[in-house]
Every structure is written in C-alpha cells, then in structure tokens.
Amino acid sequence: MKYTKGAIGRVFLIKFSDKDVFLKEIEKFARKEKIKAATMIFLGALREGDLVTGPKKTVIPPEPNWVKFKGGWEIFGIGTILANKKGPQIHIHGSLGKKKKVFTGCVRKDSKVFLVIEAVVFELKGVKATKDIDPATGLNLLNIGAGLTRLHSDIVTV
C-alpha cells in the first residue's frame, strides 16, 4: 500500500443539465478549472448510458461486463479526477435504480443526464498522484508519487 497526503482546496457545486454527456462535462469542467486531483459525490438521474458491472471473470487483464441502460435511471455515486499528461482522468462509480432493478458499477462512454445531476467536487491540494494505463491490466490506475523527479517525504509505502 502507498499513500500521499494533502488538503482540501477549492470546493465546487455543479449542476449538470438534461442530455449533458456526464463524463465529457466533468472533463470540460476539470480542464477549465485546472483540476489536478479531486474527488466528487453526485446524485440525480441518467437518461441512458453504459456501465461496467465488474469483470466477466476474475482474471488479469479483466474483460469488462458491459450493461447498457436507457429510459431514465436514478443514480448516486462518487468519483475521482486525477490528471496526467493527457489531461483529467475521470473515474466514476455509481448505483443506478429503476423500479425494482439496481445496477452498481463504473459509468462509461457517453452516458447522458436525465433532468439533472448535482455534484460536489472537492479539490485535493498537495497530493502526489496521477492516473495512467497499467500495462498488466489495461486499466487506467492510480499511481501514488508517479511522475515525480524526487522522493517526497509525504509518500508512504506500507
């Protein structure tokens, strides 16, 4: 295990509107505000989209289990925004519900907002972290202390 410490920076309240492409809007926001590291919580509804609900089998690299949904689903969740050389890397997990059906997973692709999603974004200042594609898994994974030119005393390996 590795960890780094920091502090809460700016705090943003965001309203996403009907038919916004959720992940693209988060990325635009993060670029505009020059967010390097943040966490977010959100609630609202998605009109349609794609969700990864775990791997098909527990092997590495994993093959994602895709679920398409449409017709307006309630959602709440949490996510991270961590930048690398390509820009903000968004990782969102949420639970979706409609009638008696529930899915939990990673929100992907062009999932569109239905009516509204409200989010609170907490910027993380001073953390030494990025997200990059891991060659072994093919996943965009968290790197603590990645891309740093010297070892920082606030990066701890346990």
N, C-alpha and C positions, 0 to 999 in steps of 0.2 A: 504494500500500500504506500502511496505517496500522497502528500497534501501540501497545499500552499495556503497562506492566509492573506486576508485583505480586509477591506472595509466597504460598507455600503456607500456608493457615490450618489448620483442623481437618481430620482425616482420618477417614473413616468406613468401616467394613466392614459390608456389608449382605447379608443372606440373604433372597432372595425365595422364596416357597413355591409349591408346586403350585397352579395355577389363579389365582394372582395376576395381575391385569392390569398388566403390566410398567410401561407409561408412567404409568398412574394412581398406582401405588405410588411411583414415583420422584417424581412431583409432590407427593404427600402428604408424603413424607419432606422434600423441599425446603421446603415451606411450614412444616412443624413446626420444622425446624432453621433457618429464616430464611436459606436459602442464596441469595445474590445472584449468585454466579459460582462455577462448579466444573467440573471435568472428571471423567470416570469411565471405568473399564475394567471389563469384566464377562465372565463365562463361565458356561455352563450349557446349558439347553435351553428351547425354546419349544414348547408344545403345538400352537398354531395362531395364525394372525395374518395380518397384511398387511405387505407390504414394497414400497417403491418402488425399482425397479432402474433408475434413470436416467430420462431423458426419452424419449418416443417419437421425437422429432426434436430436433435442436439449434437450437431457436428460442426466442425470449423473447417472452411468457412460455412456459415449458415445459409440456407436457402429460405428467403422470407415467405411467410404465409400471408398473401395479399387478400384483403377484403375490400370490395367496392361497396359504397353505400350512397343512397340518394333519397330524396324525399323529406329532408329536414330532420336532423337528429340533435338532441340536446348534447352539449359537451362541457366538460370542465377538465382542466389539466394544468400541467406545469412544463416548463421547458428551460433550455439554456441557449444562450447566444455566446459563442466564442469565436473570435476572429483568427484567421490565418492569412497567408499572403494573398489568397484569392478573395478575401473579404469575410463577412459574417457567415458563420456556420450555425444553422438553426437545428435544434433537436427538441421536438415536441412530443410528449406523451399525453394522452387523454382518454377519458372514458366517455363513450357515446351511448345514449339510450334513446329508444323509441318504442312506445307501447311496452311490451314485455321482453324486448330484445336489448342486450347490452354487449358492447364490444369495448375492449381496452387495448390500446396499442400506440404505435408511433404514427403520427399524422404525416402523410407524404403527398408529394406531387401537387396538383392544382386543386386541393380541397377548398371549396368556396363557402363563405359565410352565408348563413341564413338569418336575416334580420339584423343581428348584432352579436359581436363578441366583445366583451370588456376585458382588458388585460392591465395588470400592474407589472411594470418592468423595474427591477432593482439592479442598477449598475453595480458591478463589483470592481472596486479600485484596488490596485496593488497585487492582484493575484497573478501568478506566473503560469499561464496556461494557454493552450491553443487546441484546435481540433484539426486532425489530418487523417487521411486514409491510411489505415493499418494494412500492410501488405498481406499479413496472415489471414485476416478475416474479411478484408474488403470493405470494412465498416469505417465510418468517419468517427474516430475515437478521441477521447480526451487525452491530452498529453500535459502532464504537470511538469513545468520547467522547460518545456520544449522550445527550441529555437533560441535559447539564451546563450550568451557568449561566456558567461562565468557562472559558477555555482552561487546561488543566493542562500543566505542563512535561513530564509523563511520557507525553503523547500525541504520537507522532511520525508525520509524513507523509513518506513517501519517494517 
